[in-house]
Amino acid sequence: MHIYDYIIIGSGLTGLTIAQRLSAETKNVLLLESMDDVGGLNRSIHFADHSINNGLRFFPATDSGLKALDNLENQLGIKIVKSVKENNPETYEASGFKSFVGFGANPPAFYDEFSYFLTPKLVELHLQPYQWIHLLKDKFQGTLHTKSFVTKLGFEDLETKHPKLTHVVVNGNKQYYGHNFIFTAPVRELAFVLPDEVMNLRTKSKIKKEIGWQAVCLDLFNPNESETEAKQNLFVLDGTTDDTLGPCIGQFLTKDMSQWLSFIDHESAEETENIGLVLKKMKRQIKRAFPELAEKIQKERIFVSSPISGSELKLNANLNYPNIENLWIASPTKNTTPNLIGSLQNAQMVLASLGFNPEKGTSSLFV
């Protein structure tokens, strides 16, 4: 029976970052992905003859964000940061475009997720997040199994206070054994794969009912005959209708292509009609601000993310699952910082817990 040193569940940015770094020290690493390719929400998308990010991407120039990017640069051995510049989002009112200064006394319900895009400074990137995924995949030296959905986590000594995770069950029947396990899928999935002895029914019920936010993404392609270059700043569009759907935010990648997003809570997203209402309002807001764009749209792409926030599961400080010494939970929904920063921070926190020094790129486990 083969036993892997590490089994990583989920190959989004967090899982792939962890897997690539571990495989630089030992090739005895297994990466499991339920879809047909790696990358998760950050995989590349081919749209209107371009490779683009899977939805609008933004990287705030915060101290924690810059540190996370610096660690990724060290890991990949390549420059990612191009520059740091001012972030000056605009909004549209009846009188035209003006600087966006905030929502005043009526912020949207998803303000915490939205505020990620409103930091005073942003990072201009040499390489986009989907390109990070390609580099990480190319450098990964372990074993990758796609179309592998984990249906159970298997334990020994369940009757004790410190049971040991020994294997995962994939697609209902295939078993893979390992010494260490790193779970990077949405936290809600833990409620379905952990036995009741490890996660009690009360906690499972709470996790299943937790409300998390999902991104509703809209990509638009509209051939523009104008020689004017597209503005690269962000646009915050808050519609005139009195409803609870909230604003959208977007950016022109080129003069022909733009990406927009808003948010919907996980419970509402279960009804496709509610997603349709969010998209309808987004399009109405875009048409109001950019009527010439709305008239020439030739292609559009719609994407709704999995939950990107909403878990209060209690873990140890190093993201280790309580009383399970060889299980780490690095789900993006578990980080207080959302989006790209949270994904990188989770990966780097787990690597540090395993003994890796992200600044030097070495591990005390293998010295």
N, C-alpha and C positions, 0 to 999 in steps of 0.2 A: 504493500500500500504506500503510495507516494504522499508525503506530507510537505506542503508548501511552507516556506518561512512566513510569508504574508499572503493573505487573501483580501483584496480590495473589492468592495461591492459598489459598483457605480463608477462610470468613466467620464463624468463631467469634468469641469476644470479642477475641482478639488481632488477627485479620485485619480485622475490622470497625472496631476502634479505629484501626488504622493507615490503613485506606482512607478513613474519614471525615475524619481530620486532613489527609491528603494532598489530598483533594478540595476542602478549603477554600482551597487555594492554586492548584490546577489541576484542572479537570474531566476532564483527559485521563488518567483512572485507570480501570483495569479490575479488577473484583472477580469472581473465579471461585469458584463454590460447587457441589459435587457433588450436594447435596440440593436439595429444591424450595423452600427458604427459608433465610434467613441465621440465624446464632445458634449453630450447632453444639450443644455440650452445654448452652449457656446460653439456648437458645431457650425461649419460653414454652410451657407445656402447659396445656390446658384439662381439668380433672379435677373431677368432682363439682360442676359449675357454677361453678368457680373457675379463675382464671388463676394458675398457680403456677410456681415454678422447676422445671426439669427435673431433679429430684432434690434432696436436701438441700443447702443452700448455707449457708456460714459464712464470716465475714471476721474474721480475727484482728486485734486492735489492736496490731500491732507497728509499730515505727518505719517499716520499709520498706513495710508495708501501708498505713499512713496516708498516706505520701508518694505512693504509687501512686494512692490514691483522690483525694488533693488534685489531682494532675495530671489525672485524669479529670474532676473537677469543673470545672477550668479549661477543659478542652477542650469540655465540654458546656455550660458556662455555667449550671449548675444545682447546687443543694445535694443531695448524696447522703448525707453522714454526718449522722445524727441525734444520736448520743451515743456515748460510750465507757463500757462498764460491765463489771463483774466477770463472769467466766465461771466458773460453779460447777456443773459437770456432776455428776449423781448416778448411782449404780448401785444394783442391787437384789440383796439377799441374802435368805436365809431369814427373817431378822429384820425385813426391810422395806428401805426406801430409806435410803441414806446417801451422804455425799459421796464422790465418786470420787477416789482419791488416787494411782492408778497401777496398773500391772500387776505390780510387784515384779520377781522374777527371771525371769518368763515372759512377756515381751512378745510380741505377735503378730508374725508374719513381715512383715506390712505396717505395722509400727509407724511408720515415717517418714511414710506417708500418713495414718495415723490421728492422729498427734500434731498435725497441722495444726489439729484441732478442740479441742485441749487447752490452748491458750495461756491465761495468767492473765486476759487481758482480751479482749473482743470489741467489734466495731463494730456498733451498732444503726443500721440503714439507713432513710433516708427512702424510697429507691427500691430495689427488688430487682434482682438481676442481669438477669432477663429484661426488666425495664423499661429497663435500660441499652441492651440490644440494640435495643429499639424506637426509642429516642432516636437512637442512632447510625445506624440505618437511615434514619430520617426526615431526618437531617442530611447523609447521604451524597449527594454531587452528581455522582459519576462514573457509570460504566456497570456494571451488575450482570448477570451471566449465571448463572442457576441451572441445575441438572441438567447441569453442565459438569464432567466428570471429567477431570483432567489425566493424560494417558497417556504424555507424553514431554516432556522439556526439550531444546530444540534449540540447538546451539552452532556457532560458527565457530572456525576455527583450533584444532581439537582436537589437532593434532600439536605445538602449542607448550606452554610452561609456564603460559601465562595465556590459556586459551581464553575466548571471550566468549559469554555466553548471549544469544541473539537472539530466541527465540520459544518458545511452548509449544504443544503439540499437545493438543487437547481432543476427547474422545470418539473418538479414533483417527484423525480426519481434518481437523478444523478447526484452523487455525493463527492464533495471535495474536502479533504482534510488539511488543516493548517495549524501553525503555532500562534499566529497573531491575525486578528480580523479587524478591518477598518470599514465601517459602514458610512457611505456618503450619499445614499439615496434619501428621499424625503423622510422625515422622522415618522410621519403617519404610517409608513410601511412597517416600522418596527412592531407596531401593535398586531400585525398579522403574522410575523415570522418568529417572535419571541414566545417561549412557553409561559404559561401563567405563573410558574414558580419564579421566573425571572422578572417579568412585568405583570403585576397583578391586574385583575379585571377592572378595578376602579381606574387605574392609570391608563389602561388601554382605552376605556370608554372616554376618558377626558381627552386623550390625544386625538381620537377619531372625531370628536366634536369641536376641536379647536378650529377657530376661523383664521385662515391664512389668506394672503393676497396673491393673486395671479396677475401677470402682465398680459394685457390684450394688445397685440402688436399689429401694426398696419404698415406695409411697405407699398409705396406708390411709384410707378414709372410713368412719367409724362414728358415726351420729347419736347424740348424747348428750343425754339429757333433763335432765341435772343443770344447775343454775344456776351451778355452780362453774366459774370460768375455768380454762382449761388453763394448766399451768405452761409458761413460755417457755424454761426452761433445757434443756440437753442431757442425754440419758440414755445412759450407756454400759452395755450389757447383755452380760455375759460368761456364756455358758451353763455348765451343770453337766457336760456330756458331755466326755469326754476325747478330743478330736480336734484337728486342725490347722486347722480352719476359721476360728477366731478370733471376736472379739466383733463386735457391731454398735453403731452409734450412731444416735440419732434425736432428733426434736424435734416437739412439738405446735404446728402453725401456728395452730389454733383448737381448741376443745374437741372438734370433730368430725373433725379431719383431722390426720394426722401423717405425717412422712417419715423413712425409715430407710435406712441404707446399711451395707454391709460391702465387702470387697474380695476379688478373686480374681485370680490371676496369669494373664497372657495365654495361656500354654500350656494351662492347665487349662480356661480359658473356651472353648476350641475345642470342648469336649465339653459339650453342653447339660445332660447329666446332672449334671455338676459344679456348674453354676450352680444347678440345682435343689436340690442338697444345701446350698448356701449359703443359699438362700431358705428351705428347710425349717428350718434352724437359726435363722435370724433370726426366723421366725414363732414357733418354740418359745420363744425368749428373750423375745419380746414378750408372748406368752400367759402366761408365768410371772410377769412383772412387772405386767402389766395384763390380768388375766383378764376383766374386764368389757368391755374393748375387743375382745378376740378373739371374744367371743360376739356382737357386734353389727356386725361388719364387713359393709358392704353393697357396697363397691366397693374394688378394689385395682388398682394399676398397677405393672408391673414394667419396669425399664429397666436395661440393662447398657451402661456407657459404653465408648467406645474407650479404648485405653491412655492413662493420664494420667501415666505416668512410665516410666523405663527406657531412656534413651538416653545413651550415652557418646561420641557423635560429637564429634570435636574441631573447634571453630570458632575464628575469631578473636575477640578480646575484644568486638568490636561486633556479634557474631552473623553476621558475613560469612563465607561459605564460602571456605575456603583456596584461593587462586589464582583465584577467580572474583569479580572486583571488583564485579559488579552483581547478586549473588545473596546474599540474607540468609535465614537459617533461624531463624524465630521460632516453632517448634513448642513447644506447652506441655510436651511430654515432654522438652524440652532444658533446662528451668529447674530449678535446685536447689530452688526454692520451688514447691510444687505449687499446683494449684487456681487460685482467682481471682487471688491475688497474682501468681503466676507468669505468668498470661496477660497481666495489665496491665503487669508489668515488662518482658516480652518486647516488647510493643508500644511502650512508651516508650523502650526501649533502641534499637530499630530507628529510631524517629523521631529520636532524638538523633544516631544515626549518620548519618542523612540530612541533619542540620543543623538540626533543629527544637529549639527551646527550649521544653520543656513548661510551664515556669513562666510564660513570657510569651505562649506560643501563637503564636510567629512562627518563621520559618525563614530562616536565612542564605542558603539557596539561592535565595530569591525577593526578597531585599532589594537 
